[in-house]
Amino acid sequence: MKLPVILAIDDEEGILNFLRVRLRLEGYKVLTASKGDIGLQQAEANNPDLIILDLQMPEMDGYQVLQQLRVFSAVPVILLTVKEEDVYKIRGLELGADDYVTKPFNPDELCLRIKAILRRSRPSQEGEKISPYQRGRVTIDFSARKVAVAGQELRLSRTEWSLLEELTRHAGRVLTHEQILTRVWGPEYRDDLEYLRVWVSRLRHKLEEDPANPELILTLPRVGYTMTPPSSSDQA
């Protein structure tokens, strides 16, 4: 049985040594790179199943690595960051990252997130079909995986699609934070409200005319979110 391959890119040798030992114990084949350009070469040559990428590196930082990586690969990426502010996390997600973990990180949490992402990345059997959605300027065709705002097609990441599908499938109903996190990311994430808030913010900035006053994805404080149902006039 082929072991999943994980590539860790970090300029701290201590972090790389720790990840090499811990992830091998978890049953992964581990590759490492201490510089961004070497990491890109490793990614292109070895086609890893997942990349752990540090944001704060000299010469070529994690943002630059991620931007160049997305030119030739859709491999899932977990960012390691010492920055707590949302703006740094959102920038990484916008460039195509799948997840982020703040340093210093809990090794058990990192391993759970790796397993969850690899699980979500596997091809799944086609489930319940979701009807096309249209409201105002927004149209979504889930079978074709296309979303447009005012006629302009947008690009969504895997995670953004999964979140949008879950909200739209239950449009008009309130989904609790725990329900959304468990269904979209897995039970490992069920208590990570900040994480959900960041992803909802990403969707709102792409779909809403005024993200600060959303009309599609509505917040129910301390409860969860709800997707506004498509209007009958728009669906006609």
Order of alpha helices (4+ residues) and beta strands (2+ residues): beta-alpha-beta-alpha-beta-alpha-beta-alpha-beta-alpha-beta-beta-beta-beta-alpha-beta-alpha-alpha-beta-beta-alpha
